[in-house]
């Protein structure tokens, strides 16, 4: 398999997950998420020879994605819409399909209130990335990760449900 | 149950990720790399020409003109080299470190950037401007009054514009790093 085909396979496997991760950092702004997703894979291609296989390829790609989003917050501040605080006080409605967009916006508003590290953890978790990979990607021990994730989930659910 | 709600909500988002193709990413990466090579090549050629001209002038006479030219080149090359190294190092860390370590690195990087922005850059700027003023008497003697006035105005105007651009980018950078804390 040549190098282009390998990259295509990697792109097709990880691009949707990287996009969703970036969407989390971009407070749901599609334009920014696409920009960061593109930048991530440009870096993956450019630095493909630097990958030594110390960690798995998925860990390497997620690290690049997260660091790209973390290191480029200037763009985010320029284009992000300010969070509508009133959304947080409206209770979540799981039955109505029309309210899904509002609920998603509410979820992003709550994710935005988390610390950078906690945001990274929950975004990876929501993308159903294995906890071992999350630990390797973020540099947090596996044991501490479980406890933290449980706390973050609780806080996030509380925020989404009660707006606090 | 409650956790499921969160996962369901996350999954209910529309997937708009497939707007780019891997072929396009490769093309963009190559374009970016070519752009970097082109910038380095243009800069290197400019520096070589300026150094060659300085050597050529100094052979005849080592005077304020050659000193001025040398000061301008050295300050400019030094500042650009510092910027390139800083950006290169940041990208190397970005691909190598986990997110926790990268955030720590960004903190250290910010401290170095502060030294560069508030210490090195103003010094380079003063040296560059001083070098330019050393050239002025020679320009006045060699060129017509009209052309000398043009050099004088355009020279200081470009220094002023560069100063504003540098100040603006420093402010933007500071804002970003303050948000990272």
Boltz contact constraints between the chains, C-beta under 6 A:
constraints:
  - contact:
      token1: [A, 7]
      token2: [B, 22]
      max_distance: 6.0
  - contact:
      token1: [A, 8]
      token2: [B, 22]
      max_distance: 6.0
  - contact:
      token1: [A, 11]
      token2: [B, 22]
      max_distance: 6.0
  - contact:
      token1: [A, 15]
      token2: [B, 17]
      max_distance: 6.0
  - contact:
      token1: [A, 16]
      token2: [B, 15]
      max_distance: 6.0
  - contact:
      token1: [A, 16]
      token2: [B, 17]
      max_distance: 6.0
  - contact:
      token1: [A, 19]
      token2: [B, 17]
      max_distance: 6.0
  - contact:
      token1: [A, 30]
      token2: [B, 16]
      max_distance: 6.0
  - contact:
      token1: [A, 38]
      token2: [B, 20]
      max_distance: 6.0
  - contact:
      token1: [A, 41]
      token2: [B, 25]
      max_distance: 6.0
  - contact:
      token1: [A, 42]
      token2: [B, 25]
      max_distance: 6.0
  - contact:
      token1: [A, 42]
      token2: [B, 28]
      max_distance: 6.0
  - contact:
      token1: [A, 42]
      token2: [B, 29]
      max_distance: 6.0
  - contact:
      token1: [A, 45]
      token2: [B, 26]
      max_distance: 6.0
  - contact:
      token1: [A, 45]
      token2: [B, 29]
      max_distance: 6.0
  - contact:
      token1: [A, 46]
      token2: [B, 29]
      max_distance: 6.0
  - contact:
      token1: [A, 47]
      token2: [B, 95]
      max_distance: 6.0
  - contact:
      token1: [A, 50]
      token2: [B, 95]
      max_distance: 6.0
  - contact:
      token1: [A, 63]
      token2: [B, 98]
      max_distance: 6.0
  - contact:
      token1: [A, 64]
      token2: [B, 95]
      max_distance: 6.0
  - contact:
      token1: [A, 66]
      token2: [B, 99]
      max_distance: 6.0
  - contact:
      token1: [A, 67]
      token2: [B, 94]
      max_distance: 6.0
  - contact:
      token1: [A, 67]
      token2: [B, 102]
      max_distance: 6.0
  - contact:
      token1: [A, 73]
      token2: [B, 176]
      max_distance: 6.0
  - contact:
      token1: [A, 73]
      token2: [B, 179]
      max_distance: 6.0
  - contact:
      token1: [A, 74]
      token2: [B, 176]
      max_distance: 6.0
  - contact:
      token1: [A, 100]
      token2: [B, 12]
      max_distance: 6.0
  - contact:
      token1: [A, 103]
      token2: [B, 9]
      max_distance: 6.0
  - contact:
      token1: [A, 104]
      token2: [B, 13]
      max_distance: 6.0
  - contact:
      token1: [A, 107]
      token2: [B, 9]
      max_distance: 6.0
  - contact:
      token1: [A, 120]
      token2: [B, 99]
      max_distance: 6.0
  - contact:
      token1: [A, 126]
      token2: [B, 10]
      max_distance: 6.0
  - contact:
      token1: [A, 138]
      token2: [B, 98]
      max_distance: 6.0
  - contact:
      token1: [A, 138]
      token2: [B, 99]
      max_distance: 6.0
  - contact:
      token1: [A, 138]
      token2: [B, 100]
      max_distance: 6.0
  - contact:
      token1: [A, 139]
      token2: [B, 98]
      max_distance: 6.0
  - contact:
      token1: [A, 139]
      token2: [B, 100]
      max_distance: 6.0
  - contact:
      token1: [A, 139]
      token2: [B, 101]
      max_distance: 6.0
  - contact:
      token1: [A, 153]
      token2: [B, 3]
      max_distance: 6.0
  - contact:
      token1: [A, 157]
      token2: [B, 2]
      max_distance: 6.0
  - contact:
      token1: [A, 157]
      token2: [B, 6]
      max_distance: 6.0
